[in-house]
Amino acid sequence: VYEKGTTVSLYKNVPPSFPKEFILSNTTPDYSGELKTPNGKTQITVSFVSNENILDTINSYRISLAKEGWVVRVESLTDNAGILRATKKEDTVIVSIVPINPTKTLVSVQYEK
């Protein structure tokens, strides 16, 4: 249940307000949505399949986000999942990665501003 006044928008492609620096793959999203609360907070989530294994995907995001000025921290990394959190001023991004098979992963990028 969402707070009164919250709007939820679903997209076929990446939402226009989603930072391009979070898109490291030319894959069409499997899920793409935006949640806006009455107090002005926005959460955008985009999920897609990557053709990299879990370690390569975590490293790609870690390096790419750091180059864009994000403070990056790997929260968890196991054979079954990886979670990376990055902050930049008041914004936060959480990247969750789970393996589908040895060479593909499901990547979920949650951006909060």
C-alpha positions in Angstrom: 0.0 0.0 0.0 1.4 3.4 -1.0 0.9 6.7 0.7 -1.9 8.8 -0.7 -0.7 10.9 -3.5 2.0 8.5 -4.6 2.2 7.8 -8.3 3.6 4.7 -10.0 4.6 4.7 -13.7 5.7 1.7 -15.7 7.8 2.1 -18.9 8.5 -0.1 -21.9 12.0 1.4 -22.1 14.3 3.2 -19.5 12.4 6.1 -17.9 13.6 9.5 -19.3 14.7 10.7 -15.8 16.9 7.6 -15.2 20.6 8.6 -15.3 22.4 7.3 -18.4 25.5 6.5 -16.4 23.5 3.5 -14.9 23.0 1.9 -18.2 25.9 -0.4 -19.0 24.1 -2.7 -21.4 22.2 -2.2 -24.6 19.5 -4.6 -23.4 15.9 -3.7 -23.3 14.7 -3.6 -19.7 12.7 -6.5 -18.3 11.2 -4.1 -15.8 11.2 -0.3 -15.8 9.2 1.7 -13.3 9.1 5.0 -11.4 7.6 5.7 -8.0 7.0 9.3 -6.9 5.9 10.1 -3.3 4.0 13.2 -2.3 7.0 14.5 -0.3 9.0 14.8 -3.6 11.1 11.6 -3.3 11.5 9.5 -6.5 12.6 5.9 -6.9 13.3 4.5 -10.3 14.0 0.8 -10.8 15.3 -0.8 -14.0 16.0 -4.5 -14.4 17.6 -6.3 -17.2 19.7 -9.4 -18.2 23.5 -8.9 -18.6 25.7 -11.1 -20.6 28.4 -10.9 -17.9 29.0 -13.1 -14.9 28.3 -11.7 -11.4 31.9 -10.6 -10.6 32.4 -8.8 -14.0 29.0 -7.1 -13.6 29.9 -5.8 -10.1 33.3 -4.6 -11.3 31.8 -2.9 -14.3 29.4 -0.9 -12.1 32.0 -0.2 -9.4 34.4 1.3 -12.0 31.8 3.1 -14.1 30.1 4.8 -11.1 33.3 5.8 -9.5 34.4 7.5 -12.7 31.1 9.5 -12.6 31.8 10.8 -9.1 29.8 8.3 -7.1 31.1 7.0 -3.8 30.8 3.2 -4.3 30.7 0.4 -1.7 30.2 -3.3 -2.4 27.7 -4.3 0.3 27.8 -8.0 -0.4 29.3 -10.4 -2.9 28.8 -14.1 -2.9 28.4 -16.7 -5.7 24.6 -16.3 -5.3 24.3 -12.5 -5.3 26.0 -9.1 -5.3 24.8 -5.8 -3.9 26.5 -2.5 -4.6 25.5 0.8 -3.1 26.7 4.2 -4.3 25.9 7.8 -3.2 26.4 11.2 -4.8 25.2 14.2 -2.8 21.6 13.3 -1.8 21.1 10.6 -4.4 21.6 6.8 -3.9 21.8 3.9 -6.3 21.6 0.2 -5.3 22.6 -2.4 -7.8 21.5 -5.9 -7.1 22.9 -8.8 -9.2 22.0 -12.4 -9.2 23.3 -15.1 -11.6 21.0 -16.8 -14.1 23.7 -19.1 -15.3 27.5 -19.0 -15.4 27.6 -16.3 -18.1 24.4 -14.2 -17.5 23.1 -12.2 -14.6 19.9 -10.4 -13.7 20.7 -6.8 -12.8 18.3 -4.5 -10.9 19.3 -0.9 -10.6 17.3 1.2 -8.0 17.9 4.9 -8.2 16.6 7.2 -5.4 16.6 10.9 -5.5 
